[in-house]
Amino acid sequence: MKNNQVITIVGAGPAGVACAVAIKHLGIEPLLIEKHKIGGLIRNANLIENYSLLEQNISGKTLAKKLEKKVKDRNIKTLFQNVKNIKPGNQILVKTNKKTLLTNYLVIATGTKARVLPKSVKIDKKANKNIYYEIADMPKQKNKTIAIIGAGDAGYDYALNLAKTNKILILNQNAKPKCNTTLLNRVIANQNITQVKNVKIKSIALAKKGIQVNTNKEPILADTIIVAIGREPNLPTTSKAILKNKNIFVIGDTVNDIYRQISITSADGVKTAMKIFKNYEQS
Ligand SMILES: Cc1cc2nc3c(=O)[nH]c(=O)nc-3n(C[C@H](O)[C@H](O)[C@H](O)COP(=O)(O)OP(=O)(O)OC[C@H]3O[C@@H](n4cnc5c(N)ncnc54)[C@H](O)[C@@H]3O)c2cc1C
């Protein structure tokens, strides 16, 4: 059975939620589809300090709760399903893991996915259960040694977050970190965090207790590993036709290259809602 929607938004991160709230405010009922949890990637953030509209600094999880409340308060219809395919056409066909629907306008706000370690790094299958790519859904870590592979903003942010209850090793393949100065200064001042420089990861194996990271230097022992070596666009389809369809809009982190911030991604959502509304009114 195919449902007919005017506007469907895939992804309930800051971009998708901003778009849904704005379009509803303009008088059109959106359908929001989210495969995991409302809030998206920001659920991983230790502390949001650079968003000028927030009176106080809050954690990413707290912001995600606010977005969740907004969606609920505004009665925005939300399906918790995974969009598996999109077929552009006069009406756009959206296939989830549970249903197929048709929509006049489609907003794709599916964010990014974590870059995985290169194939040259051999990973023992049994060690996989101790390797994470994001921290929001990790089981609570306490009194553990956690190795973070990657020395960018995300790696440093994860380190500060997890160092509240654990010992952290940041493994950097270069001599200098690629994170911003605010995060770097906090990491330097934090006694629970050690930065390990010029370390090349060769393989990851299960050890007697935890896991062993084999490197160009001494092996490193840890209970848990977090890989934070960058992110890449995440699209629910590989079809290039979606980029040419005038009624399909790809927004937010998915298309914003290195400019990945909630202010930018939310503004994308609002601007797209206004564009669609204008188009809809004229049709
Ligand atoms: C550690 C960390 C700290 C950060 N700190 C800050 C900060 O302090 N300030 C700041 O401005 N930004 C920060 N960011 C960046 C911010 O999180 C992102 O810019 C923002 O979340 C991007 O929003 P988005 O809606 O474009 O994408 P996302 O937040 O990635 O949301 C995409 C959503 O789409 C869903 N989705 C994906 N595929 C499908 C599918 N096929 N079907 C259905 N749903 C799907 C996902 O589950 C997700 O909920 C941080 C990021 C990280 C990792």
The ligand as an SDF file (V2000), in Angstrom:
LIG
                    3D

 53 58  0  0  0  0  0  0  0  0999 V2000
   31.8020   14.4620   18.7210 C   0  0  0  0  0  0  0  0  0  0  0  0
   31.0480   15.5230   17.9590 C   0  0  0  0  0  0  0  0  0  0  0  0
   30.8730   16.7670   18.5340 C   0  0  0  0  0  0  0  0  0  0  0  0
   30.2120   17.7740   17.8350 C   0  0  0  0  0  0  0  0  0  0  0  0
   30.0730   18.9870   18.4370 N   0  0  0  0  0  0  0  0  0  0  0  0
   29.4510   19.9790   17.7800 C   0  0  0  0  0  0  0  0  0  0  0  0
   29.3130   21.2600   18.4020 C   0  0  0  0  0  0  0  0  0  0  0  0
   29.7230   21.4780   19.5390 O   0  0  0  0  0  0  0  0  0  0  0  0
   28.7000   22.2430   17.6820 N   0  0  0  0  0  0  0  0  0  0  0  0
   28.2120   22.0460   16.4050 C   0  0  0  0  0  0  0  0  0  0  0  0
   27.6690   22.9820   15.8130 O   0  0  0  0  0  0  0  0  0  0  0  0
   28.3190   20.8320   15.8180 N   0  0  0  0  0  0  0  0  0  0  0  0
   28.9330   19.8090   16.4520 C   0  0  0  0  0  0  0  0  0  0  0  0
   29.0540   18.5710   15.8510 N   0  0  0  0  0  0  0  0  0  0  0  0
   28.5420   18.4100   14.4630 C   0  0  0  0  0  0  0  0  0  0  0  0
   27.0200   18.1400   14.4350 C   0  0  0  0  0  0  0  0  0  0  0  0
   26.7610   16.9860   15.2120 O   0  0  0  0  0  0  0  0  0  0  0  0
   26.5630   17.9450   13.0090 C   0  0  0  0  0  0  0  0  0  0  0  0
   26.9200   19.0680   12.2220 O   0  0  0  0  0  0  0  0  0  0  0  0
   25.0360   17.7710   12.9240 C   0  0  0  0  0  0  0  0  0  0  0  0
   24.5730   16.7440   13.7830 O   0  0  0  0  0  0  0  0  0  0  0  0
   24.6440   17.4200   11.4930 C   0  0  0  0  0  0  0  0  0  0  0  0
   23.2500   17.4080   11.3940 O   0  0  0  0  0  0  0  0  0  0  0  0
   22.5100   16.6860   10.1920 P   0  0  0  0  0  0  0  0  0  0  0  0
   21.0540   16.7340   10.5390 O   0  0  0  0  0  0  0  0  0  0  0  0
   22.9660   17.2660    8.9020 O   0  0  0  0  0  0  0  0  0  0  0  0
   23.0320   15.1710   10.2010 O   0  0  0  0  0  0  0  0  0  0  0  0
   23.0390   14.1010   11.3800 P   0  0  0  0  0  0  0  0  0  0  0  0
   23.0750   14.7450   12.7060 O   0  0  0  0  0  0  0  0  0  0  0  0
   24.1140   13.1480   11.0350 O   0  0  0  0  0  0  0  0  0  0  0  0
   21.6180   13.3880   11.2600 O   0  0  0  0  0  0  0  0  0  0  0  0
   21.3240   12.4810   10.2360 C   0  0  0  0  0  0  0  0  0  0  0  0
   20.1780   11.5980   10.7040 C   0  0  0  0  0  0  0  0  0  0  0  0
   19.7210   10.8060    9.6050 O   0  0  0  0  0  0  0  0  0  0  0  0
   19.4320    9.4920   10.0640 C   0  0  0  0  0  0  0  0  0  0  0  0
   19.5360    8.5900    8.9000 N   0  0  0  0  0  0  0  0  0  0  0  0
   20.6600    8.2880    8.1980 C   0  0  0  0  0  0  0  0  0  0  0  0
   20.3630    7.4320    7.1960 N   0  0  0  0  0  0  0  0  0  0  0  0
   19.0290    7.1660    7.2790 C   0  0  0  0  0  0  0  0  0  0  0  0
   18.1430    6.3390    6.5400 C   0  0  0  0  0  0  0  0  0  0  0  0
   18.5630    5.6170    5.4940 N   0  0  0  0  0  0  0  0  0  0  0  0
   16.8430    6.2980    6.9090 N   0  0  0  0  0  0  0  0  0  0  0  0
   16.3870    7.0380    7.9560 C   0  0  0  0  0  0  0  0  0  0  0  0
   17.2020    7.8380    8.7060 N   0  0  0  0  0  0  0  0  0  0  0  0
   18.4940    7.9060    8.3680 C   0  0  0  0  0  0  0  0  0  0  0  0
   20.5210    9.2360   11.1180 C   0  0  0  0  0  0  0  0  0  0  0  0
   20.1480    8.1850   11.9930 O   0  0  0  0  0  0  0  0  0  0  0  0
   20.5800   10.5960   11.8010 C   0  0  0  0  0  0  0  0  0  0  0  0
   19.6810   10.6940   12.8780 O   0  0  0  0  0  0  0  0  0  0  0  0
   29.7010   17.5290   16.5240 C   0  0  0  0  0  0  0  0  0  0  0  0
   29.8620   16.2700   15.9480 C   0  0  0  0  0  0  0  0  0  0  0  0
   30.5410   15.2710   16.6480 C   0  0  0  0  0  0  0  0  0  0  0  0
   30.7230   13.9150   16.0250 C   0  0  0  0  0  0  0  0  0  0  0  0
  1  2  1  0
  2  3  1  0
  2 52  2  0
  3  4  2  0
  4  5  1  0
  4 50  1  0
  5  6  2  0
  6  7  1  0
  6 13  1  0
  7  8  2  0
  7  9  1  0
  9 10  1  0
 10 11  2  0
 10 12  1  0
 12 13  2  0
 13 14  1  0
 14 15  1  0
 14 50  1  0
 15 16  1  0
 16 17  1  0
 16 18  1  0
 18 19  1  0
 18 20  1  0
 20 21  1  0
 20 22  1  0
 22 23  1  0
 23 24  1  0
 24 25  2  0
 24 26  1  0
 24 27  1  0
 27 28  1  0
 28 29  2  0
 28 30  1  0
 28 31  1  0
 31 32  1  0
 32 33  1  0
 33 34  1  0
 33 48  1  0
 34 35  1  0
 35 36  1  0
 35 46  1  0
 36 37  1  0
 36 45  1  0
 37 38  2  0
 38 39  1  0
 39 40  1  0
 39 45  2  0
 40 41  1  0
 40 42  2  0
 42 43  1  0
 43 44  2  0
 44 45  1  0
 46 47  1  0
 46 48  1  0
 48 49  1  0
 50 51  2  0
 51 52  1  0
 52 53  1  0
M  END
$$$$
